[in-house]
Structures are given as C-alpha cells and as structure tokens.
Amino acid sequence: MKTILLSTAAIAMFTAAPAMAQSWPAPEYYGSLGYSHMEADGADVELGAITGRSAPS
C-alpha cells in the first residue's frame, strides 16, 4: 500500500512540474555574481576580486 501511494505521489509531482514551469514569464534581466581569489606560492601576494554582470535578455 505504501509503495502505491509513493508511486502515485511521485508521478503526480513529475507530471505537474512541466505545467507549472510554463506559467512563469521569462525574466527581463539576468545576472551573476562571483568572487575570485589568487595566491602565489613563495611570494607575499594575495589578490581578490568581486565581479558582477547583468544584461537584458
């Protein structure tokens, strides 16, 4: 009985996901954030940078 209930719930979840994904509008902008860090062995150098990018879709 448990396996039938779990199977039914799993099938319902996977069949509802594509219909739900179609109802969201496409974003007008997208972007990304990142952090880079670099160290040199044997030298007293450490570099770090924060980057951000955005663009209209």
N, CA, C and O atoms as a GROMACS GRO file, in nm:
protein
  228
    1MET      N    1   0.082  -0.119   0.000
    1MET     CA    2   0.000   0.000   0.000
    1MET      C    3   0.087   0.126   0.000
    1MET      O    4   0.056   0.224  -0.068
    2LYS      N    5   0.196   0.122   0.079
    2LYS     CA    6   0.285   0.238   0.083
    2LYS      C    7   0.351   0.262  -0.052
    2LYS      O    8   0.367   0.377  -0.093
    3THR      N    9   0.389   0.155  -0.120
    3THR     CA   10   0.456   0.173  -0.249
    3THR      C   11   0.361   0.231  -0.354
    3THR      O   12   0.404   0.310  -0.438
    4ILE      N   13   0.236   0.194  -0.350
    4ILE     CA   14   0.138   0.250  -0.444
    4ILE      C   15   0.117   0.399  -0.415
    4ILE      O   16   0.109   0.479  -0.508
    5LEU      N   17   0.109   0.434  -0.289
    5LEU     CA   18   0.091   0.574  -0.251
    5LEU      C   19   0.213   0.657  -0.291
    5LEU      O   20   0.198   0.767  -0.345
    6LEU      N   21   0.333   0.606  -0.264
    6LEU     CA   22   0.456   0.678  -0.301
    6LEU      C   23   0.470   0.689  -0.453
    6LEU      O   24   0.513   0.793  -0.503
    7SER      N   25   0.436   0.584  -0.524
    7SER     CA   26   0.444   0.588  -0.670
    7SER      C   27   0.347   0.690  -0.728
    7SER      O   28   0.382   0.765  -0.819
    8THR      N   29   0.227   0.693  -0.676
    8THR     CA   30   0.128   0.790  -0.722
    8THR      C   31   0.172   0.933  -0.694
    8THR      O   32   0.155   1.021  -0.778
    9ALA      N   33   0.230   0.956  -0.576
    9ALA     CA   34   0.278   1.091  -0.541
    9ALA      C   35   0.394   1.132  -0.631
    9ALA      O   36   0.400   1.248  -0.673
   10ALA      N   37   0.484   1.040  -0.662
   10ALA     CA   38   0.598   1.071  -0.749
   10ALA      C   39   0.552   1.102  -0.891
   10ALA      O   40   0.603   1.196  -0.952
   11ILE      N   41   0.459   1.026  -0.943
   11ILE     CA   42   0.406   1.051  -1.078
   11ILE      C   43   0.334   1.185  -1.084
   11ILE      O   44   0.350   1.259  -1.181
   12ALA      N   45   0.257   1.216  -0.982
   12ALA     CA   46   0.185   1.344  -0.979
   12ALA      C   47   0.283   1.461  -0.972
   12ALA      O   48   0.259   1.564  -1.034
   13MET      N   49   0.391   1.445  -0.900
   13MET     CA   50   0.489   1.552  -0.888
   13MET      C   51   0.558   1.579  -1.021
   13MET      O   52   0.578   1.694  -1.059
   14PHE      N   53   0.595   1.473  -1.093
   14PHE     CA   54   0.665   1.491  -1.220
   14PHE      C   55   0.574   1.537  -1.333
   14PHE      O   56   0.620   1.603  -1.425
   15THR      N   57   0.448   1.504  -1.329
   15THR     CA   58   0.357   1.549  -1.434
   15THR      C   59   0.311   1.692  -1.410
   15THR      O   60   0.275   1.761  -1.505
   16ALA      N   61   0.311   1.739  -1.286
   16ALA     CA   62   0.268   1.876  -1.256
   16ALA      C   63   0.381   1.976  -1.281
   16ALA      O   64   0.352   2.093  -1.305
   17ALA      N   65   0.505   1.936  -1.275
   17ALA     CA   66   0.618   2.027  -1.289
   17ALA      C   67   0.623   2.096  -1.426
   17ALA      O   68   0.644   2.217  -1.429
   18PRO      N   69   0.606   2.026  -1.539
   18PRO     CA   70   0.611   2.096  -1.667
   18PRO      C   71   0.498   2.199  -1.684
   18PRO      O   72   0.521   2.305  -1.742
   19ALA      N   73   0.381   2.170  -1.635
   19ALA     CA   74   0.271   2.266  -1.646
   19ALA      C   75   0.298   2.388  -1.560
   19ALA      O   76   0.263   2.500  -1.598
   20MET      N   77   0.359   2.368  -1.446
   20MET     CA   78   0.390   2.479  -1.358
   20MET      C   79   0.501   2.566  -1.418
   20MET      O   80   0.499   2.688  -1.402
   21ALA      N   81   0.597   2.505  -1.485
   21ALA     CA   82   0.709   2.580  -1.542
   21ALA      C   83   0.663   2.669  -1.657
   21ALA      O   84   0.726   2.771  -1.682
   22GLN      N   85   0.558   2.634  -1.726
   22GLN     CA   86   0.512   2.713  -1.839
   22GLN      C   87   0.439   2.840  -1.796
   22GLN      O   88   0.424   2.931  -1.877
   23SER      N   89   0.395   2.848  -1.672
   23SER     CA   90   0.317   2.963  -1.629
   23SER      C   91   0.403   3.082  -1.587
   23SER      O   92   0.349   3.192  -1.569
   24TRP      N   93   0.534   3.065  -1.569
   24TRP     CA   94   0.621   3.173  -1.527
   24TRP      C   95   0.666   3.254  -1.648
   24TRP      O   96   0.707   3.196  -1.748
   25PRO      N   97   0.661   3.388  -1.642
   25PRO     CA   98   0.711   3.469  -1.752
   25PRO      C   99   0.864   3.467  -1.755
   25PRO      O  100   0.929   3.445  -1.653
   26ALA      N  101   0.920   3.490  -1.872
   26ALA     CA  102   1.065   3.493  -1.885
   26ALA      C  103   1.120   3.619  -1.817
   26ALA      O  104   1.058   3.725  -1.825
   27PRO      N  105   1.234   3.609  -1.752
   27PRO     CA  106   1.291   3.728  -1.686
   27PRO      C  107   1.339   3.829  -1.789
   27PRO      O  108   1.385   3.793  -1.898
   28GLU      N  109   1.328   3.957  -1.754
   28GLU     CA  110   1.373   4.061  -1.844
   28GLU      C  111   1.522   4.086  -1.831
   28GLU      O  112   1.586   4.130  -1.927
   29TYR      N  113   1.579   4.059  -1.716
   29TYR     CA  114   1.721   4.076  -1.693
   29TYR      C  115   1.776   3.952  -1.624
   29TYR      O  116   1.703   3.880  -1.556
   30TYR      N  117   1.903   3.928  -1.643
   30TYR     CA  118   1.969   3.821  -1.571
   30TYR      C  119   2.108   3.870  -1.531
   30TYR      O  120   2.158   3.968  -1.586
   31GLY      N  121   2.169   3.804  -1.436
   31GLY     CA  122   2.300   3.846  -1.390
   31GLY      C  123   2.370   3.737  -1.314
   31GLY      O  124   2.316   3.629  -1.290
   32SER      N  125   2.494   3.767  -1.276
   32SER     CA  126   2.571   3.673  -1.197
   32SER      C  127   2.667   3.751  -1.107
   32SER      O  128   2.707   3.863  -1.139
   33LEU      N  129   2.701   3.691  -0.996
   33LEU     CA  130   2.798   3.746  -0.903
   33LEU      C  131   2.905   3.641  -0.878
   33LEU      O  132   2.877   3.521  -0.880
   34GLY      N  133   3.027   3.686  -0.853
   34GLY     CA  134   3.133   3.591  -0.827
   34GLY      C  135   3.246   3.653  -0.747
   34GLY      O  136   3.258   3.776  -0.739
   35TYR      N  137   3.328   3.569  -0.690
   35TYR     CA  138   3.446   3.612  -0.616
   35TYR      C  139   3.563   3.527  -0.660
   35TYR      O  140   3.552   3.404  -0.667
   36SER      N  141   3.676   3.590  -0.690
   36SER     CA  142   3.798   3.520  -0.731
   36SER      C  143   3.907   3.551  -0.631
   36SER      O  144   3.920   3.663  -0.583
   37HIS      N  145   3.986   3.450  -0.599
   37HIS     CA  146   4.097   3.466  -0.504
   37HIS      C  147   4.219   3.395  -0.560
   37HIS      O  148   4.208   3.282  -0.608
   38MET      N  149   4.336   3.461  -0.553
   38MET     CA  150   4.458   3.402  -0.605
   38MET      C  151   4.573   3.428  -0.508
   38MET      O  152   4.588   3.540  -0.458
   39GLU      N  153   4.652   3.326  -0.483
   39GLU     CA  154   4.772   3.338  -0.400
   39GLU      C  155   4.890   3.285  -0.480
   39GLU      O  156   4.876   3.189  -0.556
   40ALA      N  157   5.007   3.346  -0.462
   40ALA     CA  158   5.128   3.299  -0.527
   40ALA      C  159   5.215   3.230  -0.423
   40ALA      O  160   5.241   3.286  -0.316
   41ASP      N  161   5.259   3.108  -0.453
   41ASP     CA  162   5.346   3.034  -0.361
   41ASP      C  163   5.483   3.102  -0.356
   41ASP      O  164   5.539   3.139  -0.459
   42GLY      N  165   5.536   3.118  -0.237
   42GLY     CA  166   5.669   3.177  -0.220
   42GLY      C  167   5.670   3.328  -0.227
   42GLY      O  168   5.776   3.388  -0.209
   43ALA      N  169   5.560   3.391  -0.253
   43ALA     CA  170   5.554   3.537  -0.259
   43ALA      C  171   5.446   3.585  -0.162
   43ALA      O  172   5.353   3.512  -0.129
   44ASP      N  173   5.460   3.705  -0.118
   44ASP     CA  174   5.364   3.762  -0.024
   44ASP      C  175   5.257   3.838  -0.102
   44ASP      O  176   5.239   3.958  -0.083
   45VAL      N  177   5.188   3.766  -0.190
   45VAL     CA  178   5.089   3.830  -0.277
   45VAL      C  179   4.957   3.754  -0.265
   45VAL      O  180   4.953   3.632  -0.280
   46GLU      N  181   4.850   3.827  -0.240
   46GLU     CA  182   4.716   3.771  -0.242
   46GLU      C  183   4.627   3.869  -0.316
   46GLU      O  184   4.623   3.988  -0.283
   47LEU      N  185   4.556   3.820  -0.414
   47LEU     CA  186   4.465   3.904  -0.492
   47LEU      C  187   4.324   3.851  -0.478
   47LEU      O  188   4.301   3.730  -0.478
   48GLY      N  189   4.229   3.941  -0.466
   48GLY     CA  190   4.089   3.903  -0.461
   48GLY      C  191   4.008   4.001  -0.542
   48GLY      O  192   4.040   4.120  -0.549
   49ALA      N  193   3.902   3.951  -0.602
   49ALA     CA  194   3.817   4.037  -0.684
   49ALA      C  195   3.673   3.990  -0.676
   49ALA      O  196   3.645   3.871  -0.674
   50ILE      N  197   3.583   4.086  -0.672
   50ILE     CA  198   3.440   4.059  -0.677
   50ILE      C  199   3.392   4.104  -0.815
   50ILE      O  200   3.421   4.215  -0.858
   51THR      N  201   3.319   4.017  -0.883
   51THR     CA  202   3.269   4.051  -1.016
   51THR      C  203   3.117   4.043  -1.017
   51THR      O  204   3.056   3.963  -0.947
   52GLY      N  205   3.058   4.127  -1.097
   52GLY     CA  206   2.913   4.126  -1.116
   52GLY      C  207   2.880   4.159  -1.259
   52GLY      O  208   2.940   4.248  -1.318
   53ARG      N  209   2.785   4.088  -1.315
   53ARG     CA  210   2.744   4.110  -1.453
   53ARG      C  211   2.593   4.107  -1.461
   53ARG      O  212   2.527   4.029  -1.392
   54SER      N  213   2.538   4.192  -1.546
   54SER     CA  214   2.395   4.188  -1.572
   54SER      C  215   2.373   4.229  -1.717
   54SER      O  216   2.450   4.305  -1.775
   55ALA      N  217   2.266   4.178  -1.772
   55ALA     CA  218   2.235   4.209  -1.911
   55ALA      C  219   2.086   4.185  -1.936
   55ALA      O  220   2.025   4.099  -1.871
   56PRO      N  221   2.028   4.259  -2.027
   56PRO     CA  222   1.888   4.229  -2.063
   56PRO      C  223   1.882   4.101  -2.143
   56PRO      O  224   1.976   4.068  -2.216
   57SER      N  225   1.774   4.028  -2.130
   57SER     CA  226   1.761   3.902  -2.203
   57SER      C  227   1.714   3.922  -2.344
   57SER      O  228   1.698   3.825  -2.418
   0.00000   0.00000   0.00000
